[in-house]
Amino acid sequence: MLTEQAIVEQVTDSGVWVSTRTLTTCSSCQQQNNCATGVIAKALPGRQQRLFVPTEKLLLTGQQVEIAIESDAVLQSSLLVYGMPLLGFFIGLLAAAAAGGNEGWQVFGGLTLAVLAAAVVWYLERQRQDRLTVTLVRVMLPAEHPVSRHCE
């Protein structure tokens, strides 16, 4: 199980909508000022993700909670998102080479199948999103709020 801390944004009868902020590990790195990745991470704001968590617990807007998702689901999604376009690229490349195309046509064939595979993955992931279950692990008490550590 992979866990993440989130903040309750909206309460409904069947659960809550929570938001999480996607952060990089650069904030805890001592080399963040000397690293291009750290500079880019500072320049771009963290992405927020909004998720629905089914629960019968009484929660309030603004409460901090800990949520979890099965690691197998994340692994499958990663395999689809990264593996399928890469596989499509190689299949398109080899198909164009087998058809006798020059290097330009081979790259074009690879890129075309990679884009088509990415579109299929996007569609499959949108369908799968409804089946991914996020569970509520615990409600954080006010004293349990994490202390952010910044290297400066």
C-alpha positions as CSV (number, residue, x, y, z in Angstrom):
1,M,0.0,0.0,0.0
2,L,1.2,3.5,-0.9
3,T,0.1,6.2,1.5
4,E,-0.2,10.0,1.1
5,Q,-1.4,12.8,3.3
6,A,-4.4,14.8,1.9
7,I,-6.7,17.6,3.0
8,V,-10.5,17.1,3.0
9,E,-12.1,19.6,0.5
10,Q,-15.7,18.5,0.3
11,V,-17.9,16.2,2.3
12,T,-20.7,14.1,0.7
13,D,-23.1,11.4,2.0
14,S,-21.0,8.6,0.6
15,G,-17.5,9.9,1.2
16,V,-15.1,12.9,0.9
17,W,-13.2,14.6,-1.8
18,V,-9.6,15.2,-0.8
19,S,-6.7,16.9,-2.5
20,T,-3.1,16.0,-2.4
21,R,-0.1,17.9,-3.6
22,T,2.4,16.1,-5.8
23,L,5.9,17.1,-4.5
24,T,9.4,16.3,-5.5
25,T,12.1,15.1,-3.2
26,C,14.1,18.2,-4.1
27,S,12.9,20.1,-1.0
28,S,14.9,17.7,1.2
29,C,18.0,17.6,-0.9
30,Q,21.1,19.6,0.1
31,Q,22.1,20.0,-3.6
32,Q,18.8,21.6,-4.7
33,N,20.4,25.0,-5.5
34,N,23.1,23.4,-7.6
35,C,20.9,21.0,-9.5
36,A,18.9,21.7,-12.6
37,T,16.1,19.4,-11.5
38,G,15.9,21.3,-8.1
39,V,15.8,24.7,-9.9
40,I,13.0,23.5,-12.2
41,A,11.1,21.9,-9.2
42,K,11.2,25.3,-7.4
43,A,10.0,27.2,-10.5
44,L,7.0,24.9,-11.2
45,P,4.3,24.7,-8.6
46,G,3.4,21.2,-7.3
47,R,0.5,19.6,-9.0
48,Q,-2.7,19.1,-7.0
49,Q,-4.7,16.0,-7.5
50,R,-8.4,15.6,-6.3
51,L,-9.6,12.2,-5.3
52,F,-12.9,10.7,-4.0
53,V,-12.5,8.6,-0.9
54,P,-15.6,6.5,0.1
55,T,-16.0,6.6,3.9
56,E,-18.7,6.6,6.6
57,K,-16.5,8.6,9.0
58,L,-17.7,12.1,9.9
59,L,-15.0,14.5,8.6
60,L,-14.8,18.2,8.3
61,T,-13.6,20.4,5.4
62,G,-9.9,21.2,6.0
63,Q,-9.1,18.1,8.1
64,Q,-5.9,16.3,7.2
65,V,-6.2,12.6,6.5
66,E,-3.9,9.8,5.4
67,I,-5.1,7.9,2.3
68,A,-3.8,4.8,0.6
69,I,-3.9,3.0,-2.8
70,E,-2.8,-0.5,-3.7
71,S,0.8,-0.5,-5.0
72,D,-0.2,-3.1,-7.6
73,A,-2.6,-0.6,-9.2
74,V,0.2,2.0,-9.4
75,L,2.6,-0.5,-10.9
76,Q,0.0,-1.6,-13.5
77,S,-0.7,2.1,-14.4
78,S,3.0,2.8,-14.7
79,L,3.6,-0.2,-16.9
80,L,0.8,1.0,-19.2
81,V,1.7,4.6,-19.3
82,Y,5.4,4.1,-20.0
83,G,5.6,0.6,-21.6
84,M,2.8,0.8,-24.2
85,P,4.0,3.9,-26.1
86,L,7.6,2.5,-26.0
87,L,6.4,-0.8,-27.3
88,G,4.3,1.0,-30.0
89,F,7.4,3.0,-31.1
90,F,9.5,-0.2,-31.5
91,I,6.8,-2.0,-33.4
92,G,6.3,0.9,-35.7
93,L,10.0,1.3,-36.2
94,L,10.4,-2.4,-37.1
95,A,7.3,-2.5,-39.3
96,A,8.6,0.4,-41.4
97,A,12.0,-1.2,-41.6
98,A,10.4,-4.5,-42.7
99,A,8.4,-2.6,-45.4
100,G,11.7,-1.2,-46.8
101,G,11.3,2.3,-45.6
102,N,14.3,4.6,-45.0
103,E,15.3,6.0,-41.6
104,G,12.9,8.9,-41.9
105,W,9.9,6.5,-42.5
106,Q,11.1,4.2,-39.8
107,V,11.1,7.1,-37.2
108,F,7.7,8.3,-38.6
109,G,6.2,4.8,-38.2
110,G,7.6,4.5,-34.7
111,L,6.3,7.9,-33.6
112,T,2.9,7.3,-35.2
113,L,2.4,4.0,-33.3
114,A,3.8,5.5,-30.1
115,V,1.2,8.3,-30.3
116,L,-1.6,5.8,-31.1
117,A,-0.5,3.6,-28.1
118,A,-0.5,6.7,-25.9
119,A,-4.0,7.5,-26.9
120,V,-5.2,4.0,-26.2
121,V,-3.5,4.1,-22.8
122,W,-5.1,7.5,-22.0
123,Y,-8.5,5.9,-22.8
124,L,-7.9,2.8,-20.8
125,E,-6.6,4.8,-17.8
126,R,-9.8,7.0,-17.9
127,Q,-11.9,3.8,-17.8
128,R,-9.8,2.3,-15.0
129,Q,-9.9,5.4,-12.9
130,D,-13.3,4.5,-11.6
131,R,-12.0,1.1,-10.4
132,L,-9.0,2.4,-8.5
133,T,-10.0,2.5,-4.9
134,V,-8.5,5.0,-2.6
135,T,-9.0,4.1,1.1
136,L,-8.9,6.2,4.2
137,V,-6.2,5.0,6.5
138,R,-6.6,7.5,9.4
139,V,-7.6,11.0,10.3
140,M,-4.7,13.1,11.4
141,L,-5.0,14.9,14.7
142,P,-3.9,18.6,14.8
143,A,-0.7,17.8,16.6
144,E,0.2,15.2,13.9
145,H,0.5,17.6,11.1
146,P,3.9,17.1,9.5
147,V,6.6,19.6,9.9
148,S,8.0,20.7,6.5
149,R,11.7,20.7,6.3
150,H,13.4,23.1,3.9
151,C,17.1,23.3,3.2
152,E,18.1,26.9,3.1
